[in-house]
Amino acid sequence: MRSSTDKKIGGVCAGFAEYFDLDPTIIRVVWLLLVLFGGTGLVAYLVLWIVLPLAPAEVAHTSATATT
């Protein structure tokens, strides 16, 4: 699910970070490298932005506070 609380553009990177229990900044840097060097990162981001559902605010908030 896309994050509804910690999002910069669409919440895709923050959603991946919550799922894999990583820092969202790491995911964002990796995604930026995919866009710059791989070329497929932008298309994948747009597809995931459309396909992934938005997490409810209370679910995203409780999962974020449970890990800290």
PDB file of N, H, CA, C and O in Angstrom:
ATOM      1  N   MET A   1       0.832  -1.184   0.000  1.00  0.00           N
ATOM      2  CA  MET A   1       0.000   0.000   0.000  1.00  0.00           C
ATOM      3  C   MET A   1       0.881   1.253   0.000  1.00  0.00           C
ATOM      4  O   MET A   1       1.965   1.278   0.582  1.00  0.00           O
ATOM      5  N   ARG A   2       0.383   2.272  -0.664  1.00  0.00           N
ATOM      6  H   ARG A   2      -0.498   2.251  -1.137  1.00  0.00           H
ATOM      7  CA  ARG A   2       1.074   3.556  -0.634  1.00  0.00           C
ATOM      8  C   ARG A   2       0.850   4.208   0.726  1.00  0.00           C
ATOM      9  O   ARG A   2      -0.218   4.063   1.321  1.00  0.00           O
ATOM     10  N   SER A   3       1.838   4.910   1.204  1.00  0.00           N
ATOM     11  H   SER A   3       2.705   5.028   0.721  1.00  0.00           H
ATOM     12  CA  SER A   3       1.721   5.596   2.484  1.00  0.00           C
ATOM     13  C   SER A   3       0.871   6.846   2.318  1.00  0.00           C
ATOM     14  O   SER A   3       1.010   7.580   1.339  1.00  0.00           O
ATOM     15  N   SER A   4      -0.005   7.078   3.276  1.00  0.00           N
ATOM     16  H   SER A   4      -0.118   6.481   4.071  1.00  0.00           H
ATOM     17  CA  SER A   4      -0.820   8.290   3.231  1.00  0.00           C
ATOM     18  C   SER A   4      -0.275   9.365   4.154  1.00  0.00           C
ATOM     19  O   SER A   4      -0.739  10.505   4.111  1.00  0.00           O
ATOM     20  N   THR A   5       0.698   9.028   4.988  1.00  0.00           N
ATOM     21  H   THR A   5       1.075   8.103   5.023  1.00  0.00           H
ATOM     22  CA  THR A   5       1.233  10.002   5.935  1.00  0.00           C
ATOM     23  C   THR A   5       2.628  10.484   5.568  1.00  0.00           C
ATOM     24  O   THR A   5       2.929  11.666   5.738  1.00  0.00           O
ATOM     25  N   ASP A   6       3.483   9.606   5.073  1.00  0.00           N
ATOM     26  H   ASP A   6       3.239   8.646   4.936  1.00  0.00           H
ATOM     27  CA  ASP A   6       4.871   9.958   4.764  1.00  0.00           C
ATOM     28  C   ASP A   6       5.086   9.881   3.263  1.00  0.00           C
ATOM     29  O   ASP A   6       5.736   8.962   2.764  1.00  0.00           O
ATOM     30  N   LYS A   7       4.538  10.847   2.552  1.00  0.00           N
ATOM     31  H   LYS A   7       4.010  11.593   2.957  1.00  0.00           H
ATOM     32  CA  LYS A   7       4.689  10.821   1.102  1.00  0.00           C
ATOM     33  C   LYS A   7       5.227  12.146   0.609  1.00  0.00           C
ATOM     34  O   LYS A   7       4.898  13.206   1.142  1.00  0.00           O
ATOM     35  N   LYS A   8       6.049  12.074  -0.406  1.00  0.00           N
ATOM     36  H   LYS A   8       6.316  11.214  -0.839  1.00  0.00           H
ATOM     37  CA  LYS A   8       6.581  13.269  -1.052  1.00  0.00           C
ATOM     38  C   LYS A   8       5.821  13.552  -2.341  1.00  0.00           C
ATOM     39  O   LYS A   8       5.447  14.694  -2.605  1.00  0.00           O
ATOM     40  N   ILE A   9       5.593  12.522  -3.138  1.00  0.00           N
ATOM     41  H   ILE A   9       5.898  11.594  -2.923  1.00  0.00           H
ATOM     42  CA  ILE A   9       4.832  12.677  -4.379  1.00  0.00           C
ATOM     43  C   ILE A   9       3.581  11.804  -4.309  1.00  0.00           C
ATOM     44  O   ILE A   9       2.468  12.315  -4.190  1.00  0.00           O
ATOM     45  N   GLY A  10       3.766  10.500  -4.381  1.00  0.00           N
ATOM     46  H   GLY A  10       4.671  10.084  -4.477  1.00  0.00           H
ATOM     47  CA  GLY A  10       2.619   9.599  -4.394  1.00  0.00           C
ATOM     48  C   GLY A  10       2.574   8.623  -3.240  1.00  0.00           C
ATOM     49  O   GLY A  10       1.579   7.918  -3.072  1.00  0.00           O
ATOM     50  N   GLY A  11       3.627   8.562  -2.440  1.00  0.00           N
ATOM     51  H   GLY A  11       4.436   9.134  -2.577  1.00  0.00           H
ATOM     52  CA  GLY A  11       3.659   7.644  -1.308  1.00  0.00           C
ATOM     53  C   GLY A  11       4.146   6.252  -1.639  1.00  0.00           C
ATOM     54  O   GLY A  11       4.096   5.366  -0.786  1.00  0.00           O
ATOM     55  N   VAL A  12       4.618   6.036  -2.860  1.00  0.00           N
ATOM     56  H   VAL A  12       4.659   6.757  -3.553  1.00  0.00           H
ATOM     57  CA  VAL A  12       5.065   4.705  -3.277  1.00  0.00           C
ATOM     58  C   VAL A  12       6.331   4.301  -2.527  1.00  0.00           C
ATOM     59  O   VAL A  12       6.403   3.190  -2.004  1.00  0.00           O
ATOM     60  N   CYS A  13       7.318   5.169  -2.465  1.00  0.00           N
ATOM     61  H   CYS A  13       7.260   6.072  -2.891  1.00  0.00           H
ATOM     62  CA  CYS A  13       8.579   4.835  -1.791  1.00  0.00           C
ATOM     63  C   CYS A  13       8.367   4.621  -0.301  1.00  0.00           C
ATOM     64  O   CYS A  13       8.945   3.699   0.275  1.00  0.00           O
ATOM     65  N   ALA A  14       7.557   5.444   0.326  1.00  0.00           N
ATOM     66  H   ALA A  14       7.087   6.192  -0.143  1.00  0.00           H
ATOM     67  CA  ALA A  14       7.276   5.281   1.754  1.00  0.00           C
ATOM     68  C   ALA A  14       6.505   3.991   2.008  1.00  0.00           C
ATOM     69  O   ALA A  14       6.705   3.344   3.036  1.00  0.00           O
ATOM     70  N   GLY A  15       5.633   3.613   1.089  1.00  0.00           N
ATOM     71  H   GLY A  15       5.471   4.138   0.254  1.00  0.00           H
ATOM     72  CA  GLY A  15       4.917   2.352   1.220  1.00  0.00           C
ATOM     73  C   GLY A  15       5.850   1.159   1.129  1.00  0.00           C
ATOM     74  O   GLY A  15       5.716   0.205   1.895  1.00  0.00           O
ATOM     75  N   PHE A  16       6.798   1.202   0.196  1.00  0.00           N
ATOM     76  H   PHE A  16       6.907   1.977  -0.426  1.00  0.00           H
ATOM     77  CA  PHE A  16       7.803   0.146   0.099  1.00  0.00           C
ATOM     78  C   PHE A  16       8.662   0.114   1.365  1.00  0.00           C
ATOM     79  O   PHE A  16       9.006  -0.961   1.856  1.00  0.00           O
ATOM     80  N   ALA A  17       9.005   1.280   1.886  1.00  0.00           N
ATOM     81  H   ALA A  17       8.726   2.154   1.487  1.00  0.00           H
ATOM     82  CA  ALA A  17       9.827   1.345   3.093  1.00  0.00           C
ATOM     83  C   ALA A  17       9.089   0.746   4.288  1.00  0.00           C
ATOM     84  O   ALA A  17       9.695   0.042   5.096  1.00  0.00           O
ATOM     85  N   GLU A  18       7.801   1.014   4.411  1.00  0.00           N
ATOM     86  H   GLU A  18       7.309   1.586   3.755  1.00  0.00           H
ATOM     87  CA  GLU A  18       7.018   0.419   5.495  1.00  0.00           C
ATOM     88  C   GLU A  18       6.932  -1.092   5.334  1.00  0.00           C
ATOM     89  O   GLU A  18       7.032  -1.827   6.316  1.00  0.00           O
ATOM     90  N   TYR A  19       6.751  -1.554   4.122  1.00  0.00           N
ATOM     91  H   TYR A  19       6.670  -0.957   3.325  1.00  0.00           H
ATOM     92  CA  TYR A  19       6.622  -2.989   3.874  1.00  0.00           C
ATOM     93  C   TYR A  19       7.914  -3.739   4.193  1.00  0.00           C
ATOM     94  O   TYR A  19       7.880  -4.803   4.812  1.00  0.00           O
ATOM     95  N   PHE A  20       9.057  -3.182   3.770  1.00  0.00           N
ATOM     96  H   PHE A  20       9.084  -2.318   3.268  1.00  0.00           H
ATOM     97  CA  PHE A  20      10.338  -3.836   3.981  1.00  0.00           C
ATOM     98  C   PHE A  20      11.022  -3.392   5.279  1.00  0.00           C
ATOM     99  O   PHE A  20      12.141  -3.822   5.560  1.00  0.00           O
ATOM    100  N   ASP A  21      10.367  -2.541   6.070  1.00  0.00           N
ATOM    101  H   ASP A  21       9.458  -2.192   5.842  1.00  0.00           H
ATOM    102  CA  ASP A  21      10.874  -2.048   7.344  1.00  0.00           C
ATOM    103  C   ASP A  21      12.239  -1.385   7.174  1.00  0.00           C
ATOM    104  O   ASP A  21      13.198  -1.708   7.875  1.00  0.00           O
ATOM    105  N   LEU A  22      12.303  -0.443   6.219  1.00  0.00           N
ATOM    106  H   LEU A  22      11.524  -0.181   5.650  1.00  0.00           H
ATOM    107  CA  LEU A  22      13.513   0.313   5.935  1.00  0.00           C
ATOM    108  C   LEU A  22      13.216   1.804   6.062  1.00  0.00           C
ATOM    109  O   LEU A  22      12.064   2.218   6.191  1.00  0.00           O
ATOM    110  N   ASP A  23      14.276   2.591   6.022  1.00  0.00           N
ATOM    111  H   ASP A  23      15.212   2.255   5.916  1.00  0.00           H
ATOM    112  CA  ASP A  23      14.132   4.040   6.028  1.00  0.00           C
ATOM    113  C   ASP A  23      13.642   4.493   4.644  1.00  0.00           C
ATOM    114  O   ASP A  23      14.195   4.061   3.632  1.00  0.00           O
ATOM    115  N   PRO A  24      12.626   5.346   4.581  1.00  0.00           N
ATOM    116  CA  PRO A  24      12.129   5.803   3.277  1.00  0.00           C
ATOM    117  C   PRO A  24      13.183   6.518   2.435  1.00  0.00           C
ATOM    118  O   PRO A  24      13.110   6.492   1.206  1.00  0.00           O
ATOM    119  N   THR A  25      14.155   7.152   3.076  1.00  0.00           N
ATOM    120  H   THR A  25      14.214   7.173   4.074  1.00  0.00           H
ATOM    121  CA  THR A  25      15.198   7.849   2.331  1.00  0.00           C
ATOM    122  C   THR A  25      16.026   6.881   1.501  1.00  0.00           C
ATOM    123  O   THR A  25      16.426   7.206   0.383  1.00  0.00           O
ATOM    124  N   ILE A  26      16.285   5.702   2.036  1.00  0.00           N
ATOM    125  H   ILE A  26      15.960   5.439   2.944  1.00  0.00           H
ATOM    126  CA  ILE A  26      17.049   4.690   1.294  1.00  0.00           C
ATOM    127  C   ILE A  26      16.290   4.277   0.041  1.00  0.00           C
ATOM    128  O   ILE A  26      16.872   4.182  -1.040  1.00  0.00           O
ATOM    129  N   ILE A  27      15.007   4.035   0.182  1.00  0.00           N
ATOM    130  H   ILE A  27      14.534   4.112   1.059  1.00  0.00           H
ATOM    131  CA  ILE A  27      14.182   3.638  -0.965  1.00  0.00           C
ATOM    132  C   ILE A  27      14.135   4.762  -1.991  1.00  0.00           C
ATOM    133  O   ILE A  27      14.209   4.506  -3.193  1.00  0.00           O
ATOM    134  N   ARG A  28      14.015   6.000  -1.531  1.00  0.00           N
ATOM    135  H   ARG A  28      13.956   6.208  -0.555  1.00  0.00           H
ATOM    136  CA  ARG A  28      13.955   7.134  -2.457  1.00  0.00           C
ATOM    137  C   ARG A  28      15.261   7.298  -3.231  1.00  0.00           C
ATOM    138  O   ARG A  28      15.241   7.608  -4.422  1.00  0.00           O
ATOM    139  N   VAL A  29      16.392   7.093  -2.563  1.00  0.00           N
ATOM    140  H   VAL A  29      16.408   6.841  -1.596  1.00  0.00           H
ATOM    141  CA  VAL A  29      17.690   7.199  -3.252  1.00  0.00           C
ATOM    142  C   VAL A  29      17.838   6.086  -4.286  1.00  0.00           C
ATOM    143  O   VAL A  29      18.300   6.334  -5.400  1.00  0.00           O
ATOM    144  N   VAL A  30      17.452   4.867  -3.927  1.00  0.00           N
ATOM    145  H   VAL A  30      17.076   4.665  -3.022  1.00  0.00           H
ATOM    146  CA  VAL A  30      17.524   3.750  -4.875  1.00  0.00           C
ATOM    147  C   VAL A  30      16.614   4.032  -6.070  1.00  0.00           C
ATOM    148  O   VAL A  30      16.991   3.787  -7.215  1.00  0.00           O
ATOM    149  N   TRP A  31      15.420   4.545  -5.799  1.00  0.00           N
ATOM    150  H   TRP A  31      15.114   4.744  -4.868  1.00  0.00           H
ATOM    151  CA  TRP A  31      14.486   4.848  -6.887  1.00  0.00           C
ATOM    152  C   TRP A  31      15.043   5.936  -7.793  1.00  0.00           C
ATOM    153  O   TRP A  31      14.889   5.867  -9.013  1.00  0.00           O
ATOM    154  N   LEU A  32      15.691   6.941  -7.207  1.00  0.00           N
ATOM    155  H   LEU A  32      15.817   6.996  -6.217  1.00  0.00           H
ATOM    156  CA  LEU A  32      16.299   7.998  -8.005  1.00  0.00           C
ATOM    157  C   LEU A  32      17.407   7.439  -8.894  1.00  0.00           C
ATOM    158  O   LEU A  32      17.536   7.832 -10.053  1.00  0.00           O
ATOM    159  N   LEU A  33      18.204   6.522  -8.350  1.00  0.00           N
ATOM    160  H   LEU A  33      18.099   6.203  -7.408  1.00  0.00           H
ATOM    161  CA  LEU A  33      19.251   5.887  -9.160  1.00  0.00           C
ATOM    162  C   LEU A  33      18.651   5.073 -10.301  1.00  0.00           C
ATOM    163  O   LEU A  33      19.199   5.054 -11.403  1.00  0.00           O
ATOM    164  N   LEU A  34      17.523   4.397 -10.046  1.00  0.00           N
ATOM    165  H   LEU A  34      17.077   4.412  -9.151  1.00  0.00           H
ATOM    166  CA  LEU A  34      16.856   3.666 -11.124  1.00  0.00           C
ATOM    167  C   LEU A  34      16.357   4.599 -12.219  1.00  0.00           C
ATOM    168  O   LEU A  34      16.416   4.270 -13.403  1.00  0.00           O
ATOM    169  N   VAL A  35      15.868   5.758 -11.816  1.00  0.00           N
ATOM    170  H   VAL A  35      15.820   6.026 -10.854  1.00  0.00           H
ATOM    171  CA  VAL A  35      15.384   6.726 -12.809  1.00  0.00           C
ATOM    172  C   VAL A  35      16.552   7.271 -13.627  1.00  0.00           C
ATOM    173  O   VAL A  35      16.463   7.376 -14.851  1.00  0.00           O
ATOM    174  N   LEU A  36      17.642   7.616 -12.951  1.00  0.00           N
ATOM    175  H   LEU A  36      17.714   7.531 -11.957  1.00  0.00           H
ATOM    176  CA  LEU A  36      18.762   8.244 -13.652  1.00  0.00           C
ATOM    177  C   LEU A  36      19.564   7.269 -14.502  1.00  0.00           C
ATOM    178  O   LEU A  36      19.972   7.610 -15.613  1.00  0.00           O
ATOM    179  N   PHE A  37      19.795   6.059 -13.997  1.00  0.00           N
ATOM    180  H   PHE A  37      19.464   5.782 -13.095  1.00  0.00           H
ATOM    181  CA  PHE A  37      20.671   5.135 -14.703  1.00  0.00           C
ATOM    182  C   PHE A  37      19.937   4.011 -15.418  1.00  0.00           C
ATOM    183  O   PHE A  37      20.399   3.535 -16.456  1.00  0.00           O
ATOM    184  N   GLY A  38      18.811   3.583 -14.884  1.00  0.00           N
ATOM    185  H   GLY A  38      18.436   3.970 -14.041  1.00  0.00           H
ATOM    186  CA  GLY A  38      18.090   2.478 -15.492  1.00  0.00           C
ATOM    187  C   GLY A  38      17.059   2.925 -16.510  1.00  0.00           C
ATOM    188  O   GLY A  38      16.820   2.251 -17.512  1.00  0.00           O
ATOM    189  N   GLY A  39      16.451   4.073 -16.237  1.00  0.00           N
ATOM    190  H   GLY A  39      16.645   4.620 -15.423  1.00  0.00           H
ATOM    191  CA  GLY A  39      15.443   4.587 -17.155  1.00  0.00           C
ATOM    192  C   GLY A  39      14.054   4.025 -16.936  1.00  0.00           C
ATOM    193  O   GLY A  39      13.079   4.613 -17.403  1.00  0.00           O
ATOM    194  N   THR A  40      13.932   2.900 -16.239  1.00  0.00           N
ATOM    195  H   THR A  40      14.724   2.421 -15.860  1.00  0.00           H
ATOM    196  CA  THR A  40      12.614   2.292 -16.042  1.00  0.00           C
ATOM    197  C   THR A  40      11.987   2.693 -14.712  1.00  0.00           C
ATOM    198  O   THR A  40      10.830   2.361 -14.452  1.00  0.00           O
ATOM    199  N   GLY A  41      12.729   3.397 -13.870  1.00  0.00           N
ATOM    200  H   GLY A  41      13.669   3.666 -14.081  1.00  0.00           H
ATOM    201  CA  GLY A  41      12.223   3.774 -12.558  1.00  0.00           C
ATOM    202  C   GLY A  41      11.015   4.683 -12.618  1.00  0.00           C
ATOM    203  O   GLY A  41      10.092   4.534 -11.817  1.00  0.00           O
ATOM    204  N   LEU A  42      11.000   5.611 -13.540  1.00  0.00           N
ATOM    205  H   LEU A  42      11.749   5.731 -14.190  1.00  0.00           H
ATOM    206  CA  LEU A  42       9.879   6.548 -13.656  1.00  0.00           C
ATOM    207  C   LEU A  42       8.608   5.834 -14.104  1.00  0.00           C
ATOM    208  O   LEU A  42       7.532   6.089 -13.563  1.00  0.00           O
ATOM    209  N   VAL A  43       8.719   4.959 -15.069  1.00  0.00           N
ATOM    210  H   VAL A  43       9.593   4.752 -15.508  1.00  0.00           H
ATOM    211  CA  VAL A  43       7.559   4.208 -15.551  1.00  0.00           C
ATOM    212  C   VAL A  43       7.034   3.288 -14.448  1.00  0.00           C
ATOM    213  O   VAL A  43       5.824   3.188 -14.242  1.00  0.00           O
ATOM    214  N   ALA A  44       7.946   2.619 -13.742  1.00  0.00           N
ATOM    215  H   ALA A  44       8.929   2.700 -13.910  1.00  0.00           H
ATOM    216  CA  ALA A  44       7.533   1.732 -12.650  1.00  0.00           C
ATOM    217  C   ALA A  44       6.856   2.518 -11.541  1.00  0.00           C
ATOM    218  O   ALA A  44       5.861   2.058 -10.981  1.00  0.00           O
ATOM    219  N   TYR A  45       7.377   3.694 -11.212  1.00  0.00           N
ATOM    220  H   TYR A  45       8.185   4.068 -11.668  1.00  0.00           H
ATOM    221  CA  TYR A  45       6.769   4.524 -10.177  1.00  0.00           C
ATOM    222  C   TYR A  45       5.347   4.932 -10.573  1.00  0.00           C
ATOM    223  O   TYR A  45       4.422   4.848  -9.766  1.00  0.00           O
ATOM    224  N   LEU A  46       5.187   5.366 -11.800  1.00  0.00           N
ATOM    225  H   LEU A  46       5.938   5.434 -12.456  1.00  0.00           H
ATOM    226  CA  LEU A  46       3.857   5.787 -12.256  1.00  0.00           C
ATOM    227  C   LEU A  46       2.863   4.633 -12.253  1.00  0.00           C
ATOM    228  O   LEU A  46       1.707   4.812 -11.869  1.00  0.00           O
ATOM    229  N   VAL A  47       3.300   3.454 -12.676  1.00  0.00           N
ATOM    230  H   VAL A  47       4.239   3.309 -12.988  1.00  0.00           H
ATOM    231  CA  VAL A  47       2.427   2.279 -12.668  1.00  0.00           C
ATOM    232  C   VAL A  47       2.041   1.922 -11.236  1.00  0.00           C
ATOM    233  O   VAL A  47       0.870   1.667 -10.954  1.00  0.00           O
ATOM    234  N   LEU A  48       3.019   1.901 -10.330  1.00  0.00           N
ATOM    235  H   LEU A  48       3.970   2.107 -10.559  1.00  0.00           H
ATOM    236  CA  LEU A  48       2.724   1.570  -8.938  1.00  0.00           C
ATOM    237  C   LEU A  48       1.850   2.632  -8.279  1.00  0.00           C
ATOM    238  O   LEU A  48       1.020   2.302  -7.432  1.00  0.00           O
ATOM    239  N   TRP A  49       2.018   3.889  -8.648  1.00  0.00           N
ATOM    240  H   TRP A  49       2.693   4.157  -9.336  1.00  0.00           H
ATOM    241  CA  TRP A  49       1.191   4.967  -8.113  1.00  0.00           C
ATOM    242  C   TRP A  49      -0.276   4.740  -8.482  1.00  0.00           C
ATOM    243  O   TRP A  49      -1.171   5.024  -7.686  1.00  0.00           O
ATOM    244  N   ILE A  50      -0.514   4.232  -9.682  1.00  0.00           N
ATOM    245  H   ILE A  50       0.213   4.002 -10.328  1.00  0.00           H
ATOM    246  CA  ILE A  50      -1.881   3.965 -10.139  1.00  0.00           C
ATOM    247  C   ILE A  50      -2.429   2.679  -9.534  1.00  0.00           C
ATOM    248  O   ILE A  50      -3.597   2.629  -9.148  1.00  0.00           O
ATOM    249  N   VAL A  51      -1.603   1.636  -9.445  1.00  0.00           N
ATOM    250  H   VAL A  51      -0.655   1.676  -9.759  1.00  0.00           H
ATOM    251  CA  VAL A  51      -2.065   0.304  -9.056  1.00  0.00           C
ATOM    252  C   VAL A  51      -2.202   0.138  -7.543  1.00  0.00           C
ATOM    253  O   VAL A  51      -3.178  -0.451  -7.079  1.00  0.00           O
ATOM    254  N   LEU A  52      -1.249   0.645  -6.772  1.00  0.00           N
ATOM    255  H   LEU A  52      -0.456   1.124  -7.149  1.00  0.00           H
ATOM    256  CA  LEU A  52      -1.267   0.427  -5.325  1.00  0.00           C
ATOM    257  C   LEU A  52      -2.344   1.261  -4.645  1.00  0.00           C
ATOM    258  O   LEU A  52      -2.494   2.446  -4.944  1.00  0.00           O
ATOM    259  N   PRO A  53      -3.092   0.651  -3.738  1.00  0.00           N
ATOM    260  CA  PRO A  53      -4.109   1.420  -3.019  1.00  0.00           C
ATOM    261  C   PRO A  53      -3.466   2.298  -1.951  1.00  0.00           C
ATOM    262  O   PRO A  53      -2.380   1.997  -1.454  1.00  0.00           O
ATOM    263  N   LEU A  54      -4.141   3.376  -1.608  1.00  0.00           N
ATOM    264  H   LEU A  54      -5.023   3.621  -2.011  1.00  0.00           H
ATOM    265  CA  LEU A  54      -3.677   4.290  -0.577  1.00  0.00           C
ATOM    266  C   LEU A  54      -4.038   3.724   0.787  1.00  0.00           C
ATOM    267  O   LEU A  54      -5.188   3.356   1.024  1.00  0.00           O
ATOM    268  N   ALA A  55      -3.061   3.654   1.686  1.00  0.00           N
ATOM    269  H   ALA A  55      -2.127   3.953   1.494  1.00  0.00           H
ATOM    270  CA  ALA A  55      -3.301   3.127   3.027  1.00  0.00           C
ATOM    271  C   ALA A  55      -4.144   4.115   3.818  1.00  0.00           C
ATOM    272  O   ALA A  55      -3.944   5.325   3.706  1.00  0.00           O
ATOM    273  N   PRO A  56      -5.075   3.623   4.606  1.00  0.00           N
ATOM    274  CA  PRO A  56      -5.829   4.533   5.486  1.00  0.00           C
ATOM    275  C   PRO A  56      -4.876   5.222   6.459  1.00  0.00           C
ATOM    276  O   PRO A  56      -3.869   4.636   6.857  1.00  0.00           O
ATOM    277  N   ALA A  57      -5.178   6.436   6.837  1.00  0.00           N
ATOM    278  H   ALA A  57      -5.996   6.912   6.514  1.00  0.00           H
ATOM    279  CA  ALA A  57      -4.276   7.224   7.689  1.00  0.00           C
ATOM    280  C   ALA A  57      -4.029   6.551   9.030  1.00  0.00           C
ATOM    281  O   ALA A  57      -2.901   6.570   9.522  1.00  0.00           O
ATOM    282  N   GLU A  58      -5.042   5.965   9.627  1.00  0.00           N
ATOM    283  H   GLU A  58      -5.958   5.949   9.227  1.00  0.00           H
ATOM    284  CA  GLU A  58      -4.849   5.353  10.938  1.00  0.00           C
ATOM    285  C   GLU A  58      -4.036   4.062  10.863  1.00  0.00           C
ATOM    286  O   GLU A  58      -3.310   3.747  11.807  1.00  0.00           O
ATOM    287  N   VAL A  59      -4.136   3.309   9.769  1.00  0.00           N
ATOM    288  H   VAL A  59      -4.725   3.566   9.003  1.00  0.00           H
ATOM    289  CA  VAL A  59      -3.348   2.085   9.615  1.00  0.00           C
ATOM    290  C   VAL A  59      -1.885   2.431   9.402  1.00  0.00           C
ATOM    291  O   VAL A  59      -1.014   1.812  10.013  1.00  0.00           O
ATOM    292  N   ALA A  60      -1.598   3.398   8.554  1.00  0.00           N
ATOM    293  H   ALA A  60      -2.305   3.901   8.058  1.00  0.00           H
ATOM    294  CA  ALA A  60      -0.224   3.795   8.297  1.00  0.00           C
ATOM    295  C   ALA A  60       0.396   4.403   9.540  1.00  0.00           C
ATOM    296  O   ALA A  60       1.576   4.180   9.810  1.00  0.00           O
ATOM    297  N   HIS A  61      -0.368   5.161  10.297  1.00  0.00           N
ATOM    298  H   HIS A  61      -1.327   5.343  10.077  1.00  0.00           H
ATOM    299  CA  HIS A  61       0.149   5.808  11.488  1.00  0.00           C
ATOM    300  C   HIS A  61       0.465   4.789  12.584  1.00  0.00           C
ATOM    301  O   HIS A  61       1.494   4.904  13.249  1.00  0.00           O
ATOM    302  N   THR A  62      -0.396   3.802  12.782  1.00  0.00           N
ATOM    303  H   THR A  62      -1.232   3.708  12.242  1.00  0.00           H
ATOM    304  CA  THR A  62      -0.164   2.804  13.828  1.00  0.00           C
ATOM    305  C   THR A  62       0.991   1.888  13.473  1.00  0.00           C
ATOM    306  O   THR A  62       1.734   1.472  14.362  1.00  0.00           O
ATOM    307  N   SER A  63       1.166   1.558  12.192  1.00  0.00           N
ATOM    308  H   SER A  63       0.563   1.896  11.469  1.00  0.00           H
ATOM    309  CA  SER A  63       2.291   0.707  11.832  1.00  0.00           C
ATOM    310  C   SER A  63       3.607   1.462  11.933  1.00  0.00           C
ATOM    311  O   SER A  63       4.641   0.864  12.231  1.00  0.00           O
ATOM    312  N   ALA A  64       3.583   2.768  11.688  1.00  0.00           N
ATOM    313  H   ALA A  64       2.743   3.254  11.445  1.00  0.00           H
ATOM    314  CA  ALA A  64       4.801   3.565  11.806  1.00  0.00           C
ATOM    315  C   ALA A  64       5.194   3.743  13.267  1.00  0.00           C
ATOM    316  O   ALA A  64       6.384   3.741  13.582  1.00  0.00           O
ATOM    317  N   THR A  65       4.233   3.894  14.157  1.00  0.00           N
ATOM    318  H   THR A  65       3.266   3.896  13.901  1.00  0.00           H
ATOM    319  CA  THR A  65       4.568   4.075  15.563  1.00  0.00           C
ATOM    320  C   THR A  65       4.893   2.761  16.237  1.00  0.00           C
ATOM    321  O   THR A  65       5.579   2.760  17.259  1.00  0.00           O
ATOM    322  N   ALA A  66       4.434   1.654  15.713  1.00  0.00           N
ATOM    323  H   ALA A  66       3.876   1.655  14.883  1.00  0.00           H
ATOM    324  CA  ALA A  66       4.720   0.363  16.321  1.00  0.00           C
ATOM    325  C   ALA A  66       6.165  -0.034  16.123  1.00  0.00           C
ATOM    326  O   ALA A  66       6.715  -0.768  16.944  1.00  0.00           O
ATOM    327  N   THR A  67       6.805   0.435  15.042  1.00  0.00           N
ATOM    328  H   THR A  67       6.358   1.031  14.375  1.00  0.00           H
ATOM    329  CA  THR A  67       8.175   0.045  14.768  1.00  0.00           C
ATOM    330  C   THR A  67       9.169   0.945  15.494  1.00  0.00           C
ATOM    331  O   THR A  67      10.340   0.584  15.613  1.00  0.00           O
ATOM    332  N   THR A  68       8.728   2.122  15.989  1.00  0.00           N
ATOM    333  H   THR A  68       7.777   2.415  15.892  1.00  0.00           H
ATOM    334  CA  THR A  68       9.665   3.010  16.669  1.00  0.00           C
ATOM    335  C   THR A  68       9.555   2.915  18.148  1.00  0.00           C
ATOM    336  O   THR A  68      10.280   3.603  18.866  1.00  0.00           O
TER     337      THR A  68
END
